[in-house]
Amino acid sequence: MHRALGAWLVMMVLAIANGGVRDALLAPRLGAHVSHVVSCFTLAALIVLTTWLLYPRLRIRTRSDAFRVGGLWLSLTVAFEFLAGHFLFATAWSALLADYDVTAGRLWIVVLIATLMAPFVVGIARGELRRPR
């Protein structure tokens, strides 16, 4: 699992860079909502691409392995978002929870689904996942 943790750290660096691009370049030109949508889909694509590139190093052999890695990444992402968001960046809990409100056009859930499913989807696409016995 240490390899999966390393891959997640790479994704976190990409996520922070993605947020910086959103805030510095996209939001002033496209507005807050549109830049949020673009940023969510861009980050989801970066997660899948990173998973594709690092997949051989992750040593994922079965579908169970894939979902364990995806579950780890999802757990780490949500924990980081809430803990660092609140305690490090002083974001209110209500603002953090607002990103989960799909009815308000918040699409953070797309990133979380990509995070969970990327090891499985990439493994299937690469033809590298075996069925459990």
N, CA, C and O atoms as a MOPAC input file, in Angstrom:
PM7 MOZYME 1SCF
protein

 N      0.81300 1    -1.21500 1     0.00000 1
 C      0.00000 1     0.00000 1     0.00000 1
 C      0.84800 1     1.26700 1     0.00000 1
 O      0.33500 1     2.35000 1    -0.28200 1
 N      2.14600 1     1.14700 1     0.31400 1
 C      2.97700 1     2.35100 1     0.31200 1
 C      3.09800 1     2.94000 1    -1.09700 1
 O      3.25000 1     4.15200 1    -1.25100 1
 N      3.03100 1     2.09800 1    -2.11200 1
 C      3.07100 1     2.59800 1    -3.49100 1
 C      1.79500 1     3.37600 1    -3.80900 1
 O      1.83400 1     4.39300 1    -4.50200 1
 N      0.67000 1     2.89300 1    -3.29900 1
 C     -0.59800 1     3.59000 1    -3.49700 1
 C     -0.57600 1     4.94200 1    -2.79900 1
 O     -1.10600 1     5.92200 1    -3.32200 1
 N      0.03000 1     4.99700 1    -1.62800 1
 C      0.15000 1     6.26600 1    -0.91000 1
 C      1.02000 1     7.24700 1    -1.70400 1
 O      0.69600 1     8.43100 1    -1.79100 1
 N      2.10400 1     6.76600 1    -2.27200 1
 C      2.95400 1     7.61700 1    -3.10400 1
 C      2.20100 1     8.16400 1    -4.30700 1
 O      2.34600 1     9.33600 1    -4.65300 1
 N      1.40200 1     7.32200 1    -4.94500 1
 C      0.60700 1     7.76600 1    -6.09500 1
 C     -0.39800 1     8.82800 1    -5.66300 1
 O     -0.62000 1     9.81100 1    -6.37000 1
 N     -1.00500 1     8.61900 1    -4.48900 1
 C     -1.97300 1     9.59900 1    -3.98100 1
 C     -1.28700 1    10.94100 1    -3.72700 1
 O     -1.87400 1    11.99100 1    -3.99000 1
 N     -0.06200 1    10.92000 1    -3.22400 1
 C      0.66800 1    12.17500 1    -2.99200 1
 C      0.92000 1    12.91600 1    -4.30600 1
 O      0.83700 1    14.14300 1    -4.35900 1
 N      1.22500 1    12.16900 1    -5.35900 1
 C      1.37700 1    12.78000 1    -6.68300 1
 C      0.05800 1    13.44100 1    -7.09500 1
 O      0.04800 1    14.56200 1    -7.60400 1
 N     -1.04700 1    12.73600 1    -6.87000 1
 C     -2.35800 1    13.28500 1    -7.22100 1
 C     -2.68500 1    14.53100 1    -6.40600 1
 O     -3.31900 1    15.45300 1    -6.91900 1
 N     -2.26600 1    14.57400 1    -5.15800 1
 C     -2.51700 1    15.74900 1    -4.33100 1
 C     -1.74600 1    16.95700 1    -4.85100 1
 O     -2.26700 1    18.07200 1    -4.84000 1
 N     -0.52500 1    16.75000 1    -5.30100 1
 C      0.24600 1    17.84100 1    -5.90200 1
 C     -0.47700 1    18.34600 1    -7.15400 1
 O     -0.59600 1    19.55200 1    -7.36900 1
 N     -0.95200 1    17.42100 1    -7.96500 1
 C     -1.70500 1    17.80600 1    -9.16400 1
 C     -3.00000 1    18.52300 1    -8.80200 1
 O     -3.39300 1    19.47000 1    -9.48300 1
 N     -3.66300 1    18.08300 1    -7.74200 1
 C     -4.91100 1    18.71500 1    -7.31100 1
 C     -4.66200 1    20.15200 1    -6.85500 1
 O     -5.44000 1    21.05300 1    -7.16700 1
 N     -3.58300 1    20.35600 1    -6.12200 1
 C     -3.25400 1    21.70800 1    -5.66300 1
 C     -2.91000 1    22.60700 1    -6.85400 1
 O     -3.33900 1    23.75900 1    -6.91500 1
 N     -2.14400 1    22.07800 1    -7.78700 1
 C     -1.81200 1    22.84300 1    -9.00000 1
 C     -3.07400 1    23.15000 1    -9.80500 1
 O     -3.23300 1    24.25900 1   -10.31700 1
 N     -3.96100 1    22.18100 1    -9.91600 1
 C     -5.22400 1    22.35600 1   -10.62800 1
 C     -6.04600 1    23.47500 1    -9.98100 1
 O     -6.62100 1    24.30900 1   -10.67900 1
 N     -6.09800 1    23.48800 1    -8.65000 1
 C     -6.81600 1    24.55000 1    -7.94800 1
 C     -6.18000 1    25.91400 1    -8.17000 1
 O     -6.87600 1    26.92100 1    -8.29800 1
 N     -4.85700 1    25.93900 1    -8.21500 1
 C     -4.16800 1    27.19400 1    -8.48800 1
 C     -4.47500 1    27.73800 1    -9.87200 1
 O     -4.70100 1    28.93600 1   -10.04200 1
 N     -4.48200 1    26.85600 1   -10.85700 1
 C     -4.84600 1    27.25600 1   -12.22600 1
 C     -6.28600 1    27.74900 1   -12.26300 1
 O     -6.58800 1    28.75700 1   -12.90300 1
 N     -7.16900 1    27.03900 1   -11.57800 1
 C     -8.57700 1    27.44900 1   -11.52800 1
 C     -8.70300 1    28.86100 1   -10.96500 1
 O     -9.35800 1    29.71700 1   -11.56000 1
 N     -8.07100 1    29.10200 1    -9.81000 1
 C     -8.20900 1    30.39900 1    -9.14600 1
 C     -7.52100 1    31.52800 1    -9.90100 1
 O     -8.05200 1    32.63600 1    -9.98500 1
 N     -6.33400 1    31.25000 1   -10.45500 1
 C     -5.55400 1    32.30500 1   -11.09800 1
 C     -5.96000 1    32.58400 1   -12.54200 1
 O     -5.94800 1    33.73400 1   -12.98200 1
 N     -6.31700 1    31.54000 1   -13.27500 1
 C     -6.56600 1    31.71500 1   -14.70800 1
 C     -8.01700 1    31.54200 1   -15.12700 1
 O     -8.54900 1    32.34000 1   -15.89800 1
 N     -8.65500 1    30.49500 1   -14.61500 1
 C    -10.00500 1    30.19600 1   -15.08300 1
 C    -11.07800 1    31.08000 1   -14.45600 1
 O    -11.91500 1    31.63500 1   -15.16900 1
 N    -11.06300 1    31.21500 1   -13.14100 1
 C    -12.12200 1    31.96600 1   -12.45300 1
 C    -12.24500 1    33.40600 1   -12.93300 1
 O    -13.36600 1    33.87100 1   -13.14400 1
 N    -11.14200 1    34.13500 1   -13.11600 1
 C    -11.29900 1    35.51300 1   -13.60400 1
 C    -11.91000 1    35.60900 1   -15.00800 1
 O    -12.55400 1    36.60000 1   -15.35100 1
 N    -11.69700 1    34.57100 1   -15.80200 1
 C    -12.20300 1    34.59200 1   -17.18600 1
 C    -13.57400 1    33.94200 1   -17.33700 1
 O    -14.40000 1    34.40200 1   -18.12500 1
 N    -13.81500 1    32.86500 1   -16.57400 1
 C    -15.03600 1    32.08000 1   -16.76400 1
 C    -16.06000 1    32.24900 1   -15.65100 1
 O    -17.22300 1    31.88000 1   -15.81300 1
 N    -15.63600 1    32.79800 1   -14.53300 1
 C    -16.52300 1    32.91500 1   -13.37500 1
 C    -16.34300 1    31.72100 1   -12.45600 1
 O    -15.77100 1    30.70100 1   -12.84000 1
 N    -16.83600 1    31.86200 1   -11.25100 1
 C    -16.62700 1    30.84600 1   -10.21600 1
 C    -17.26300 1    29.50500 1   -10.57300 1
 O    -16.62100 1    28.46300 1   -10.44200 1
 N    -18.51000 1    29.51900 1   -11.02100 1
 C    -19.20300 1    28.24200 1   -11.26400 1
 C    -18.59100 1    27.47400 1   -12.43300 1
 O    -18.28700 1    26.28800 1   -12.30100 1
 N    -18.41000 1    28.12600 1   -13.55600 1
 C    -17.87500 1    27.44000 1   -14.73600 1
 C    -16.44600 1    26.95700 1   -14.46300 1
 O    -16.07800 1    25.85500 1   -14.87100 1
 N    -15.65200 1    27.76400 1   -13.78600 1
 C    -14.28600 1    27.33400 1   -13.48600 1
 C    -14.28800 1    26.14800 1   -12.52900 1
 O    -13.41100 1    25.28800 1   -12.61600 1
 N    -15.25800 1    26.08800 1   -11.61700 1
 C    -15.39600 1    24.93300 1   -10.71800 1
 C    -15.68800 1    23.67000 1   -11.52100 1
 O    -15.07500 1    22.62800 1   -11.29000 1
 N    -16.61400 1    23.76100 1   -12.45400 1
 C    -16.98600 1    22.60700 1   -13.27400 1
 C    -15.78400 1    22.13900 1   -14.10000 1
 O    -15.46400 1    20.95100 1   -14.11300 1
 N    -15.12800 1    23.06500 1   -14.78100 1
 C    -13.95600 1    22.71800 1   -15.59800 1
 C    -12.87700 1    22.08800 1   -14.72400 1
 O    -12.27500 1    21.08200 1   -15.10100 1
 N    -12.63600 1    22.67400 1   -13.57000 1
 C    -11.60400 1    22.19200 1   -12.65900 1
 C    -11.90400 1    20.78100 1   -12.14700 1
 O    -10.99500 1    19.95800 1   -12.03500 1
 N    -13.16000 1    20.50200 1   -11.84100 1
 C    -13.52600 1    19.15900 1   -11.36800 1
 C    -13.25600 1    18.10800 1   -12.43800 1
 O    -12.69100 1    17.05300 1   -12.14700 1
 N    -13.65500 1    18.38800 1   -13.66100 1
 C    -13.43900 1    17.41600 1   -14.72800 1
 C    -11.95600 1    17.30900 1   -15.09700 1
 O    -11.47700 1    16.22400 1   -15.42700 1
 N    -11.23400 1    18.42000 1   -15.04200 1
 C     -9.79400 1    18.38300 1   -15.29800 1
 C     -9.09200 1    17.52900 1   -14.24900 1
 O     -8.24700 1    16.69900 1   -14.58500 1
 N     -9.43900 1    17.73000 1   -12.98600 1
 C     -8.80700 1    16.94600 1   -11.92400 1
 C     -9.17000 1    15.47200 1   -12.04300 1
 O     -8.31100 1    14.61300 1   -11.84600 1
 N    -10.41500 1    15.16200 1   -12.36100 1
 C    -10.81000 1    13.75800 1   -12.54800 1
 C     -9.96600 1    13.12500 1   -13.66200 1
 O     -9.50300 1    11.99300 1   -13.52700 1
 N     -9.77200 1    13.85600 1   -14.74900 1
 C     -8.95700 1    13.34300 1   -15.85800 1
 C     -7.49800 1    13.16700 1   -15.42600 1
 O     -6.85700 1    12.18700 1   -15.80300 1
 N     -6.97600 1    14.10000 1   -14.64400 1
 C     -5.60400 1    13.97900 1   -14.14600 1
 C     -5.44000 1    12.75800 1   -13.23700 1
 O     -4.40300 1    12.09600 1   -13.25800 1
 N     -6.45600 1    12.47100 1   -12.45100 1
 C     -6.41300 1    11.30000 1   -11.56400 1
 C     -6.37100 1    10.01800 1   -12.39300 1
 O     -5.58900 1     9.11200 1   -12.10300 1
 N     -7.20700 1     9.94300 1   -13.41400 1
 C     -7.21700 1     8.75400 1   -14.27300 1
 C     -5.89900 1     8.63700 1   -15.02700 1
 O     -5.34500 1     7.54300 1   -15.12800 1
 N     -5.39000 1     9.74000 1   -15.55600 1
 C     -4.11500 1     9.71800 1   -16.27600 1
 C     -2.96600 1     9.29000 1   -15.35700 1
 O     -2.12900 1     8.47400 1   -15.74300 1
 N     -2.93200 1     9.83800 1   -14.15100 1
 C     -1.89300 1     9.46200 1   -13.19100 1
 C     -1.98800 1     7.98400 1   -12.85100 1
 O     -0.97300 1     7.29200 1   -12.76600 1
 N     -3.19300 1     7.50900 1   -12.66100 1
 C     -3.39600 1     6.09000 1   -12.37400 1
 C     -2.89500 1     5.24400 1   -13.53400 1
 O     -2.23400 1     4.22800 1   -13.32000 1
 N     -3.20000 1     5.64800 1   -14.75100 1
 C     -2.74100 1     4.92100 1   -15.94400 1
 C     -1.21300 1     4.84700 1   -15.98000 1
 O     -0.63000 1     3.78600 1   -16.20400 1
 N     -0.58900 1     5.99300 1   -15.75700 1
 C      0.87400 1     6.05200 1   -15.84400 1
 C      1.56600 1     5.28700 1   -14.71800 1
 O      2.62200 1     4.69100 1   -14.93200 1
 N      0.98600 1     5.29800 1   -13.53200 1
 C      1.61400 1     4.65000 1   -12.37700 1
 C      1.11200 1     3.23200 1   -12.12800 1
 O      1.60000 1     2.54700 1   -11.23000 1
 N      0.14500 1     2.79500 1   -12.91500 1
 C     -0.49900 1     1.50400 1   -12.67000 1
 C      0.48800 1     0.33600 1   -12.53300 1
 O      0.34000 1    -0.46900 1   -11.61400 1
 N      1.47200 1     0.22000 1   -13.40300 1
 C      2.39700 1    -0.91700 1   -13.25800 1
 C      3.13100 1    -0.92500 1   -11.91100 1
 O      3.43600 1    -1.99100 1   -11.37700 1
 N      3.40600 1     0.23700 1   -11.37500 1
 C      4.10000 1     0.32500 1   -10.08500 1
 C      3.18500 1     0.00700 1    -8.90400 1
 O      3.66600 1    -0.33800 1    -7.82400 1
 N      1.88700 1     0.12000 1    -9.09800 1
 C      0.94200 1    -0.08100 1    -7.99400 1
 C      0.74000 1    -1.55700 1    -7.64800 1
 O      0.25700 1    -1.88800 1    -6.56500 1
 N      1.10900 1    -2.42700 1    -8.56300 1
 C      0.99200 1    -3.87700 1    -8.35700 1
 C     -0.43300 1    -4.30600 1    -7.98500 1
 O     -0.63900 1    -5.12100 1    -7.08500 1
 N     -1.38300 1    -3.75000 1    -8.68400 1
 C     -2.78600 1    -4.13300 1    -8.50500 1
 C     -3.02100 1    -5.36600 1    -9.36500 1
 O     -2.82100 1    -5.32900 1   -10.57900 1
 N     -3.44300 1    -6.45400 1    -8.73800 1
 C     -3.60700 1    -7.71600 1    -9.46200 1
 C     -5.06500 1    -8.14500 1    -9.60700 1
 O     -5.43000 1    -8.79200 1   -10.58800 1
 N     -5.89400 1    -7.78600 1    -8.63500 1
 C     -7.29200 1    -8.23600 1    -8.65000 1
 C     -8.23000 1    -7.03600 1    -8.52900 1
 O     -7.81500 1    -5.92300 1    -8.20700 1
 N     -9.48100 1    -7.29600 1    -8.79300 1
 C    -10.49900 1    -6.25100 1    -8.63100 1
 C    -10.57100 1    -5.80000 1    -7.17800 1
 O    -10.78400 1    -4.62000 1    -6.90000 1
 N    -10.39700 1    -6.72800 1    -6.26400 1
 C    -10.38400 1    -6.37900 1    -4.84000 1
 C     -9.23700 1    -5.42400 1    -4.52200 1
 O     -9.41500 1    -4.45300 1    -3.78600 1
 N     -8.06400 1    -5.70300 1    -5.07900 1
 C     -6.92300 1    -4.80300 1    -4.90200 1
 C     -7.26700 1    -3.40600 1    -5.42900 1
 O     -6.98100 1    -2.39700 1    -4.78300 1
 N     -7.87300 1    -3.36800 1    -6.59000 1
 C     -8.21700 1    -2.08500 1    -7.21700 1
 C     -9.15100 1    -1.27800 1    -6.32500 1
 O     -8.95800 1    -0.07500 1    -6.14900 1
 N    -10.15400 1    -1.92800 1    -5.76700 1
 C    -11.09000 1    -1.20000 1    -4.91000 1
 C    -10.47800 1    -0.85300 1    -3.55400 1
 O    -10.86200 1     0.14200 1    -2.94000 1
 N     -9.54200 1    -1.65500 1    -3.08900 1
 C     -8.82300 1    -1.28700 1    -1.85200 1
 C     -7.99700 1    -0.02300 1    -2.07700 1
 O     -8.00500 1     0.88300 1    -1.24300 1
 N     -7.29300 1     0.03700 1    -3.19000 1
 C     -6.48700 1     1.21900 1    -3.50700 1
 C     -7.40100 1     2.43300 1    -3.71000 1
 O     -7.14600 1     3.50300 1    -3.15700 1
 N     -8.45300 1     2.26700 1    -4.49200 1
 C     -9.39600 1     3.36900 1    -4.71300 1
 C    -10.03400 1     3.83500 1    -3.41200 1
 O    -10.21200 1     5.03400 1    -3.19900 1
 N    -10.37500 1     2.89200 1    -2.54600 1
 C    -10.94800 1     3.24500 1    -1.24500 1
 C     -9.96100 1     3.99400 1    -0.36800 1
 O    -10.33100 1     4.93500 1     0.33500 1
 N     -8.70200 1     3.57400 1    -0.41300 1
 C     -7.66200 1     4.28400 1     0.32600 1
 C     -7.53700 1     5.71000 1    -0.19100 1
 O     -7.51900 1     6.66000 1     0.59200 1
 N     -7.45100 1     5.85800 1    -1.50800 1
 C     -7.32600 1     7.18900 1    -2.09800 1
 C     -8.52400 1     8.06700 1    -1.75500 1
 O     -8.36800 1     9.24500 1    -1.43300 1
 N     -9.71700 1     7.49000 1    -1.82400 1
 C    -10.92300 1     8.24600 1    -1.49400 1
 C    -10.89100 1     8.69000 1    -0.03000 1
 O    -11.17400 1     9.85000 1     0.27100 1
 N    -10.55200 1     7.78600 1     0.86800 1
 C    -10.49700 1     8.10800 1     2.30000 1
 C     -9.46900 1     9.19800 1     2.58200 1
 O     -9.74600 1    10.14300 1     3.32100 1
 N     -8.29100 1     9.06600 1     1.99700 1
 C     -7.25300 1    10.07200 1     2.19500 1
 C     -7.67200 1    11.43300 1     1.64000 1
 O     -7.39700 1    12.46900 1     2.24600 1
 N     -8.33200 1    11.42100 1     0.49400 1
 C     -8.76800 1    12.67000 1    -0.13400 1
 C     -9.79700 1    13.38800 1     0.72400 1
 O     -9.67600 1    14.58800 1     0.97000 1
 N    -10.80100 1    12.66500 1     1.17800 1
 C    -11.84900 1    13.28200 1     2.00800 1
 C    -11.26700 1    13.74500 1     3.33700 1
 O    -11.59300 1    14.83400 1     3.81000 1
 N    -10.40800 1    12.93100 1     3.94400 1
 C     -9.77600 1    13.32600 1     5.21000 1
 C     -8.93200 1    14.58800 1     5.00400 1
 O     -9.00300 1    15.51700 1     5.80800 1
 N     -8.14300 1    14.62500 1     3.94100 1
 C     -7.32100 1    15.79700 1     3.66400 1
 C     -8.18700 1    17.02400 1     3.43400 1
 O     -7.92300 1    18.10000 1     3.97100 1
 N     -9.22300 1    16.84600 1     2.63000 1
 C    -10.10000 1    17.96900 1     2.30500 1
 C    -10.69400 1    18.59200 1     3.56200 1
 O    -10.67400 1    19.81200 1     3.72900 1
 N    -11.21800 1    17.75500 1     4.43400 1
 C    -11.86600 1    18.29300 1     5.62500 1
 C    -10.86900 1    18.73300 1     6.69400 1
 O    -11.01800 1    19.81300 1     7.26500 1
 N     -9.86900 1    17.92200 1     6.96900 1
 C     -8.93600 1    18.26100 1     8.04300 1
 C     -8.02800 1    19.42800 1     7.66000 1
 O     -7.92200 1    20.40200 1     8.40500 1
 N     -7.37700 1    19.33400 1     6.51000 1
 C     -6.51800 1    20.43600 1     6.07500 1
 C     -7.36900 1    21.66300 1     5.73800 1
 O     -7.00800 1    22.79200 1     6.06900 1
 N     -8.49700 1    21.42400 1     5.07700 1
 C     -9.37200 1    22.53700 1     4.72000 1
 C     -9.80600 1    23.33600 1     5.92900 1
 O     -9.79500 1    24.56600 1     5.90200 1
 N    -10.18400 1    22.65200 1     6.98000 1
 C    -10.66800 1    23.35300 1     8.17000 1
 C     -9.53200 1    23.85000 1     9.06100 1
 O     -9.48500 1    25.02600 1     9.42100 1
 N     -8.62200 1    22.95100 1     9.41300 1
 C     -7.61600 1    23.30400 1    10.40900 1
 C     -6.40000 1    24.04200 1     9.83300 1
 O     -5.78900 1    24.85200 1    10.53000 1
 N     -6.04900 1    23.77700 1     8.59600 1
 C     -4.88200 1    24.42200 1     8.00400 1
 C     -5.26100 1    25.68400 1     7.23000 1
 O     -4.58300 1    26.70700 1     7.31600 1
 N     -6.36300 1    25.59300 1     6.46800 1
 C     -6.76600 1    26.71500 1     5.62600 1
 C     -7.93100 1    27.51000 1     6.20000 1
 O     -8.41800 1    28.44600 1     5.56500 1
 N     -8.38000 1    27.14300 1     7.40000 1
 C     -9.43400 1    27.86300 1     8.13600 1
 C    -10.73500 1    28.01200 1     7.34800 1
 O    -11.40500 1    29.04000 1     7.43900 1
 N    -11.08500 1    26.99300 1     6.58300 1
 C    -12.34300 1    26.98900 1     5.85200 1
 C    -13.43400 1    26.46700 1     6.77700 1
 O    -13.25000 1    25.46600 1     7.46900 1
 N    -14.56200 1    27.15100 1     6.78000 1
 C    -15.68000 1    26.74300 1     7.63300 1
 C    -16.19500 1    25.37800 1     7.19800 1
 O    -16.16900 1    25.03400 1     6.01700 1
 N    -16.66500 1    24.60400 1     8.18000 1
 C    -17.22200 1    23.27500 1     7.87600 1
 C    -18.35000 1    23.39600 1     6.85400 1
 O    -18.46000 1    22.56000 1     5.95600 1
 N    -19.18600 1    24.42400 1     6.97900 1
 C    -20.31600 1    24.58800 1     6.05500 1
 C    -19.82900 1    24.80200 1     4.61600 1
 O    -20.44400 1    24.31100 1     3.67000 1
 N    -18.73300 1    25.53000 1     4.46000 1
 C    -18.18300 1    25.74500 1     3.11600 1
 C    -17.60900 1    24.44800 1     2.55300 1
 O    -17.74000 1    24.17000 1     1.36100 1
 N    -16.97700 1    23.66100 1     3.41200 1
 C    -16.44000 1    22.36900 1     2.96400 1
 C    -17.57400 1    21.43800 1     2.54700 1
 O    -17.48200 1    20.76200 1     1.52300 1
 N    -18.62700 1    21.40500 1     3.32900 1
 C    -19.77600 1    20.55200 1     3.01000 1
 C    -20.51500 1    21.02600 1     1.76100 1
 O    -21.12700 1    20.22200 1     1.05800 1
 N    -20.45900 1    22.32400 1     1.48400 1
 C    -21.16000 1    22.87300 1     0.31800 1
 C    -20.66900 1    22.25800 1    -0.99000 1
 O    -21.42700 1    22.18400 1    -1.95700 1
 N    -19.40800 1    21.81600 1    -1.03300 1
 C    -18.89100 1    21.19600 1    -2.25600 1
 C    -19.59100 1    19.88200 1    -2.59100 1
 O    -19.45300 1    19.37700 1    -3.70500 1
 N    -20.33100 1    19.33100 1    -1.65400 1
 C    -21.04700 1    18.07200 1    -1.87800 1
 C    -22.48400 1    18.28300 1    -2.33100 1
 O    -23.21300 1    17.31300 1    -2.53900 1
 N    -22.90000 1    19.53200 1    -2.48600 1
 C    -24.28000 1    19.84600 1    -2.85400 1
 C    -24.42700 1    19.87200 1    -4.37400 1
 O    -24.27300 1    20.91100 1    -5.01600 1
 N    -24.72600 1    18.70800 1    -4.92700 1
 C    -24.87300 1    18.57500 1    -6.37600 1
 C    -26.03400 1    19.43000 1    -6.87600 1
 O    -25.99100 1    19.93200 1    -7.99900 1
 N    -27.06800 1    19.60100 1    -6.05900 1
 C    -28.22800 1    20.40600 1    -6.47400 1
 C    -27.86600 1    21.87400 1    -6.66000 1
 O    -28.58800 1    22.61100 1    -7.33300 1
 N    -26.75400 1    22.30400 1    -6.06800 1
 C    -26.27700 1    23.68000 1    -6.23600 1
 C    -25.22700 1    23.76700 1    -7.34600 1
 O    -24.56100 1    24.79200 1    -7.49700 1
 N    -25.08400 1    22.69300 1    -8.12000 1
 C    -24.13500 1    22.69400 1    -9.22900 1
 C    -22.70500 1    22.39700 1    -8.81800 1
 O    -21.78100 1    22.61700 1    -9.60100 1
 N    -22.50700 1    21.90500 1    -7.61400 1
 C    -21.17400 1    21.55800 1    -7.14300 1
 C    -20.85700 1    20.13800 1    -7.60100 1
 O    -21.62300 1    19.21300 1    -7.32900 1
 N    -19.76000 1    19.96400 1    -8.27900 1
 C    -19.44900 1    18.67900 1    -8.90500 1
 C    -18.22300 1    17.99800 1    -8.31500 1
 O    -17.61100 1    17.16000 1    -8.97800 1
 N    -17.85400 1    18.33500 1    -7.09500 1
 C    -16.72100 1    17.69600 1    -6.42800 1
 C    -16.89600 1    16.17900 1    -6.40300 1
 O    -15.91000 1    15.44200 1    -6.41400 1
 N    -18.12500 1    15.71600 1    -6.36900 1
 C    -18.41300 1    14.27800 1    -6.33000 1
 C    -17.81000 1    13.56900 1    -7.54400 1
 O    -17.45800 1    12.39300 1    -7.45600 1
 N    -17.68900 1    14.26900 1    -8.67200 1
 C    -17.07100 1    13.69000 1    -9.87300 1
 C    -15.61800 1    13.31500 1    -9.57700 1
 O    -15.14800 1    12.25400 1    -9.98700 1
 N    -14.91700 1    14.18700 1    -8.86800 1
 C    -13.52200 1    13.92800 1    -8.50500 1
 C    -13.44700 1    12.73000 1    -7.55600 1
 O    -12.57000 1    11.87800 1    -7.70000 1
 N    -14.35000 1    12.66600 1    -6.60400 1
 C    -14.33500 1    11.56300 1    -5.64100 1
 C    -14.65100 1    10.22900 1    -6.31800 1
 O    -14.04100 1     9.21100 1    -5.99100 1
 N    -15.58600 1    10.22700 1    -7.24400 1
 C    -15.90900 1     8.99600 1    -7.97900 1
 C    -14.70500 1     8.57000 1    -8.81900 1
 O    -14.36600 1     7.38700 1    -8.86400 1
 N    -14.06300 1     9.52500 1    -9.47900 1
 C    -12.86000 1     9.20300 1   -10.27100 1
 C    -11.76400 1     8.64100 1    -9.37400 1
 O    -11.06800 1     7.70000 1    -9.75600 1
 N    -11.61000 1     9.20900 1    -8.19700 1
 C    -10.58900 1     8.75400 1    -7.25500 1
 C    -10.83500 1     7.31100 1    -6.83100 1
 O     -9.90900 1     6.50000 1    -6.79500 1
 N    -12.06600 1     7.00100 1    -6.51800 1
 C    -12.42900 1     5.64300 1    -6.10300 1
 C    -12.31300 1     4.64200 1    -7.24600 1
 O    -11.79400 1     3.54200 1    -7.05700 1
 N    -12.78600 1     5.00900 1    -8.41400 1
 C    -12.92900 1     4.06300 1    -9.51800 1
 C    -11.71000 1     3.95800 1   -10.42700 1
 O    -11.59700 1     2.98900 1   -11.17700 1
 N    -10.79700 1     4.92000 1   -10.38400 1
 C     -9.66300 1     4.93000 1   -11.31700 1
 C     -8.85800 1     3.63300 1   -11.32100 1
 O     -8.56200 1     3.12700 1   -12.40400 1
 N     -8.48400 1     3.06300 1   -10.16300 1
 C     -7.69600 1     1.82200 1   -10.23100 1
 C     -8.44900 1     0.67600 1   -10.91700 1
 O     -7.85200 1    -0.10900 1   -11.65200 1
 N     -9.74000 1     0.58500 1   -10.67800 1
 C    -10.55300 1    -0.47000 1   -11.28900 1
 C    -10.70500 1    -0.22900 1   -12.79300 1
 O    -10.45500 1    -1.12700 1   -13.59600 1
 N    -11.11100 1     0.97300 1   -13.16700 1
 C    -11.35600 1     1.29300 1   -14.58100 1
 C    -10.06100 1     1.18600 1   -15.39100 1
 O    -10.05800 1     0.62900 1   -16.48900 1
 N     -8.98100 1     1.71100 1   -14.85900 1
 C     -7.69700 1     1.63500 1   -15.56300 1
 C     -7.23900 1     0.18200 1   -15.67500 1
 O     -6.74100 1    -0.23700 1   -16.72000 1
 N     -7.40500 1    -0.57600 1   -14.60900 1
 C     -7.02400 1    -1.99300 1   -14.64800 1
 C     -7.78800 1    -2.76100 1   -15.70900 1
 O     -7.21300 1    -3.57900 1   -16.42600 1
 N     -9.08300 1    -2.49900 1   -15.81000 1
 C     -9.90400 1    -3.13900 1   -16.84900 1
 C     -9.43200 1    -2.68700 1   -18.22900 1
 O     -9.24500 1    -3.51000 1   -19.12500 1
 N     -9.23900 1    -1.37400 1   -18.39900 1
 C     -8.83000 1    -0.83200 1   -19.70200 1
 C     -7.46700 1    -1.37900 1   -20.13700 1
 O     -7.23400 1    -1.59600 1   -21.32600 1
 N     -6.58800 1    -1.59600 1   -19.18900 1
 C     -5.26200 1    -2.12500 1   -19.50300 1
 C     -5.27200 1    -3.65100 1   -19.61900 1
 O     -4.27000 1    -4.24500 1   -20.01600 1
 N     -6.38900 1    -4.28800 1   -19.27800 1
 C     -6.48500 1    -5.73600 1   -19.33100 1
 C     -5.63800 1    -6.42700 1   -18.29000 1
 O     -5.16400 1    -7.54000 1   -18.51600 1
 N     -5.43700 1    -5.78000 1   -17.14000 1
 C     -4.52800 1    -6.31600 1   -16.12200 1
 C     -5.21600 1    -6.81500 1   -14.85400 1
 O     -4.53500 1    -7.22100 1   -13.91300 1
 N     -6.51500 1    -6.79600 1   -14.80600 1
 C     -7.19100 1    -7.25500 1   -13.60700 1
 C     -7.73000 1    -8.67700 1   -13.77500 1
 O     -8.38700 1    -9.00500 1   -14.76200 1
 N     -7.43100 1    -9.49200 1   -12.79400 1
 C     -7.97500 1   -10.85800 1   -12.77400 1
 C     -9.21500 1   -10.88900 1   -11.90000 1
 O     -9.37400 1   -10.08000 1   -10.98600 1
 N    -10.07600 1   -11.82300 1   -12.19600 1
 C    -11.23700 1   -12.04400 1   -11.31600 1
 C    -10.75700 1   -12.72800 1   -10.05100 1
 O     -9.85400 1   -13.56300 1   -10.10300 1
 N    -11.35600 1   -12.38100 1    -8.90200 1
 C    -10.96700 1   -13.08700 1    -7.66600 1
 C    -11.36000 1   -14.56000 1    -7.75700 1
 O    -12.32300 1   -14.91000 1    -8.44000 1
 N    -10.61400 1   -15.41700 1    -7.07000 1
 C    -10.88700 1   -16.85900 1    -7.11700 1
 C    -11.87900 1   -17.26400 1    -6.08400 1
 O    -12.22200 1   -18.44200 1    -5.98600 1

